[in-house]
Amino acid sequence: MTVSQRSSLWSGMTVDIVLKQDQRTGKLTRGIIKDILTKSPSHPHGIKVRLEDGQVGRVKAIVEYTGGL
């Protein structure tokens, strides 16, 4: 399930993303959102985010919300 709406995401959420180098295989990386990089309200391939560890990719699934607004 690709998360394609920016309004569904915020900092502190745990998500699964696909990194650029993993797009062919679809391998998912789990992390906590630090920044939302996509400026438009939606994107067909998923919203691009930066995780707290610095990795950047497109959100494929929301795992849980663990922080404040």
ZANU-224581 format. One record per atom (N, C-alpha, C): residue in one letter; x, y, z; residue number from 1; atom name. Coordinates in steps of 0.02 Angstrom, whole numbers, plus 50000, padded with zeros to 5 digits. Layout:
BEGIN
("a"; (X; Y; Z); NUM; "CA") ...
REM end
This chain:
BEGIN
("m"; (50042; 49941; 50000); 1; "N") ("m"; (50000; 50000; 50000); 1; "CA") ("m"; (50044; 50062; 50000); 1; "C") ("t"; (50043; 50101; 49947); 2; "N") ("t"; (50081; 50162; 49944); 2; "CA") ("t"; (50042; 50219; 49977); 2; "C") ("v"; (50076; 50256; 50019); 3; "N") ("v"; (50046; 50314; 50051); 3; "CA") ("v"; (50059; 50373; 50005); 3; "C") ("s"; (50008; 50396; 49971); 4; "N") ("s"; (50017; 50447; 49920); 4; "CA") ("s"; (49991; 50516; 49940); 4; "C") ("q"; (49964; 50523; 50000); 5; "N") ("q"; (49938; 50587; 50024); 5; "CA") ("q"; (49984; 50616; 50077); 5; "C") ("r"; (50010; 50676; 50065); 6; "N") ("r"; (50055; 50709; 50113); 6; "CA") ("r"; (50020; 50721; 50180); 6; "C") ("s"; (49955; 50735; 50179); 7; "N") ("s"; (49918; 50750; 50240); 7; "CA") ("s"; (49913; 50690; 50287); 7; "C") ("s"; (49930; 50630; 50263); 8; "N") ("s"; (49928; 50570; 50305); 8; "CA") ("s"; (49990; 50561; 50347); 8; "C") ("l"; (50041; 50602; 50336); 9; "N") ("l"; (50106; 50592; 50367); 9; "CA") ("l"; (50128; 50652; 50408); 9; "C") ("w"; (50168; 50639; 50460); 10; "N") ("w"; (50199; 50693; 50498); 10; "CA") ("w"; (50260; 50665; 50534); 10; "C") ("s"; (50302; 50710; 50558); 11; "N") ("s"; (50362; 50690; 50594); 11; "CA") ("s"; (50345; 50648; 50655); 11; "C") ("g"; (50385; 50597; 50667); 12; "N") ("g"; (50375; 50553; 50725); 12; "CA") ("g"; (50340; 50488; 50708); 12; "C") ("m"; (50313; 50482; 50648); 13; "N") ("m"; (50279; 50420; 50628); 13; "CA") ("m"; (50331; 50368; 50609); 13; "C") ("t"; (50318; 50305; 50626); 14; "N") ("t"; (50360; 50250; 50602); 14; "CA") ("t"; (50329; 50226; 50536); 14; "C") ("v"; (50372; 50222; 50485); 15; "N") ("v"; (50348; 50204; 50418); 15; "CA") ("v"; (50397; 50156; 50385); 15; "C") ("d"; (50372; 50123; 50333); 16; "N") ("d"; (50414; 50083; 50289); 16; "CA") ("d"; (50423; 50122; 50225); 16; "C") ("i"; (50486; 50131; 50204); 17; "N") ("i"; (50500; 50167; 50142); 17; "CA") ("i"; (50539; 50122; 50095); 17; "C") ("v"; (50539; 50140; 50031); 18; "N") ("v"; (50582; 50106; 49983); 18; "CA") ("v"; (50635; 50158; 49962); 18; "C") ("l"; (50698; 50139; 49971); 19; "N") ("l"; (50754; 50182; 49952); 19; "CA") ("l"; (50763; 50180; 49877); 19; "C") ("k"; (50794; 50231; 49848); 20; "N") ("k"; (50805; 50236; 49776); 20; "CA") ("k"; (50839; 50172; 49750); 20; "C") ("q"; (50891; 50149; 49784); 21; "N") ("q"; (50928; 50091; 49760); 21; "CA") ("q"; (50889; 50026; 49769); 21; "C") ("d"; (50834; 50027; 49806); 22; "N") ("d"; (50794; 49967; 49818); 22; "CA") ("d"; (50729; 49967; 49777); 22; "C") ("q"; (50720; 50016; 49733); 23; "N") ("q"; (50657; 50020; 49696); 23; "CA") ("q"; (50644; 49958; 49653); 23; "C") ("r"; (50696; 49929; 49623); 24; "N") ("r"; (50686; 49870; 49581); 24; "CA") ("r"; (50664; 49809; 49621); 24; "C") ("t"; (50693; 49801; 49681); 25; "N") ("t"; (50677; 49742; 49721); 25; "CA") ("t"; (50616; 49753; 49766); 25; "C") ("g"; (50602; 49817; 49782); 26; "N") ("g"; (50547; 49832; 49827); 26; "CA") ("g"; (50563; 49822; 49900); 26; "C") ("k"; (50628; 49813; 49916); 27; "N") ("k"; (50649; 49803; 49986); 27; "CA") ("k"; (50630; 49865; 50027); 27; "C") ("l"; (50599; 49852; 50085); 28; "N") ("l"; (50576; 49907; 50128); 28; "CA") ("l"; (50625; 49920; 50184); 28; "C") ("t"; (50629; 49983; 50204); 29; "N") ("t"; (50670; 50005; 50259); 29; "CA") ("t"; (50625; 50039; 50310); 29; "C") ("r"; (50630; 50020; 50373); 30; "N") ("r"; (50586; 50049; 50425); 30; "CA") ("r"; (50623; 50104; 50462); 30; "C") ("g"; (50587; 50157; 50478); 31; "N") ("g"; (50617; 50211; 50516); 31; "CA") ("g"; (50565; 50262; 50537); 31; "C") ("i"; (50589; 50313; 50572); 32; "N") ("i"; (50545; 50367; 50597); 32; "CA") ("i"; (50555; 50429; 50554); 32; "C") ("i"; (50500; 50459; 50532); 33; "N") ("i"; (50504; 50518; 50489); 33; "CA") ("i"; (50534; 50577; 50527); 33; "C") ("k"; (50583; 50609; 50496); 34; "N") ("k"; (50612; 50671; 50521); 34; "CA") ("k"; (50584; 50730; 50481); 34; "C") ("d"; (50586; 50724; 50413); 35; "N") ("d"; (50563; 50778; 50369); 35; "CA") ("d"; (50523; 50748; 50313); 35; "C") ("i"; (50471; 50785; 50291); 36; "N") ("i"; (50433; 50768; 50232); 36; "CA") ("i"; (50460; 50810; 50175); 36; "C") ("l"; (50485; 50778; 50123); 37; "N") ("l"; (50520; 50813; 50069); 37; "CA") ("l"; (50474; 50831; 50010); 37; "C") ("t"; (50423; 50791; 49997); 38; "N") ("t"; (50376; 50806; 49943); 38; "CA") ("t"; (50334; 50866; 49962); 38; "C") ("k"; (50333; 50917; 49918); 39; "N") ("k"; (50296; 50978; 49933); 39; "CA") ("k"; (50224; 50975; 49909); 39; "C") ("s"; (50210; 50936; 49857); 40; "N") ("s"; (50142; 50932; 49830); 40; "CA") ("s"; (50098; 50891; 49878); 40; "C") ("p"; (50032; 50900; 49875); 41; "N") ("p"; (49988; 50864; 49922); 41; "CA") ("p"; (49985; 50788; 49910); 41; "C") ("s"; (50004; 50766; 49850); 42; "N") ("s"; (50004; 50693; 49837); 42; "CA") ("s"; (50057; 50677; 49784); 42; "C") ("h"; (50075; 50613; 49781); 43; "N") ("h"; (50122; 50589; 49731); 43; "CA") ("h"; (50105; 50516; 49716); 43; "C") ("p"; (50100; 50497; 49652); 44; "N") ("p"; (50077; 50429; 49636); 44; "CA") ("p"; (50124; 50373; 49659); 44; "C") ("h"; (50187; 50388; 49669); 45; "N") ("h"; (50235; 50336; 49691); 45; "CA") ("h"; (50250; 50338; 49765); 45; "C") ("g"; (50216; 50382; 49802); 46; "N") ("g"; (50227; 50388; 49874); 46; "CA") ("g"; (50261; 50454; 49891); 46; "C") ("i"; (50249; 50476; 49951); 47; "N") ("i"; (50277; 50539; 49975); 47; "CA") ("i"; (50350; 50527; 49996); 47; "C") ("k"; (50395; 50571; 49973); 48; "N") ("k"; (50466; 50564; 49990); 48; "CA") ("k"; (50479; 50594; 50058); 48; "C") ("v"; (50514; 50556; 50100); 49; "N") ("v"; (50530; 50579; 50168); 49; "CA") ("v"; (50604; 50565; 50184); 49; "C") ("r"; (50629; 50601; 50235); 50; "N") ("r"; (50694; 50587; 50263); 50; "CA") ("r"; (50683; 50557; 50332); 50; "C") ("l"; (50715; 50501; 50345); 51; "N") ("l"; (50709; 50469; 50410); 51; "CA") ("l"; (50757; 50501; 50460); 51; "C") ("e"; (50749; 50486; 50524); 52; "N") ("e"; (50792; 50514; 50576); 52; "CA") ("e"; (50865; 50494; 50566); 52; "C") ("d"; (50878; 50436; 50533); 53; "N") ("d"; (50947; 50415; 50521); 53; "CA") ("d"; (50975; 50443; 50456); 53; "C") ("g"; (50937; 50486; 50422); 54; "N") ("g"; (50961; 50520; 50362); 54; "CA") ("g"; (50943; 50487; 50296); 54; "C") ("q"; (50916; 50427; 50297); 55; "N") ("q"; (50898; 50393; 50235); 55; "CA") ("q"; (50836; 50427; 50204); 55; "C") ("v"; (50835; 50428; 50137); 56; "N") ("v"; (50780; 50460; 50101); 56; "CA") ("v"; (50747; 50409; 50055); 56; "C") ("g"; (50680; 50409; 50056); 57; "N") ("g"; (50643; 50363; 50013); 57; "CA") ("g"; (50569; 50381; 50012); 57; "C") ("r"; (50531; 50341; 49975); 58; "N") ("r"; (50459; 50353; 49969); 58; "CA") ("r"; (50421; 50306; 50015); 58; "C") ("v"; (50372; 50335; 50051); 59; "N") ("v"; (50333; 50297; 50100); 59; "CA") ("v"; (50288; 50246; 50065); 59; "C") ("k"; (50293; 50184; 50088); 60; "N") ("k"; (50251; 50130; 50062); 60; "CA") ("k"; (50199; 50108; 50113); 60; "C") ("a"; (50213; 50118; 50177); 61; "N") ("a"; (50165; 50097; 50229); 61; "CA") ("a"; (50178; 50135; 50293); 61; "C") ("i"; (50124; 50150; 50329); 62; "N") ("i"; (50129; 50179; 50396); 62; "CA") ("i"; (50127; 50121; 50445); 62; "C") ("v"; (50177; 50119; 50490); 63; "N") ("v"; (50180; 50066; 50540); 63; "CA") ("v"; (50145; 50090; 50604); 63; "C") ("e"; (50166; 50148; 50631); 64; "N") ("e"; (50133; 50176; 50690); 64; "CA") ("e"; (50155; 50247; 50700); 64; "C") ("y"; (50116; 50282; 50741); 65; "N") ("y"; (50132; 50351; 50759); 65; "CA") ("y"; (50157; 50350; 50830); 65; "C") ("t"; (50218; 50379; 50842); 66; "N") ("t"; (50248; 50374; 50908); 66; "CA") ("t"; (50269; 50441; 50938); 66; "C") ("g"; (50251; 50497; 50906); 67; "N") ("g"; (50275; 50561; 50932); 67; "CA") ("g"; (50220; 50612; 50937); 67; "C") ("g"; (50241; 50674; 50952); 68; "N") ("g"; (50195; 50730; 50956); 68; "CA") ("g"; (50194; 50768; 50891); 68; "C") ("l"; (50148; 50815; 50886); 69; "N") ("l"; (50143; 50855; 50824); 69; "CA") ("l"; (50198; 50904; 50819); 69; "C") 
REM end
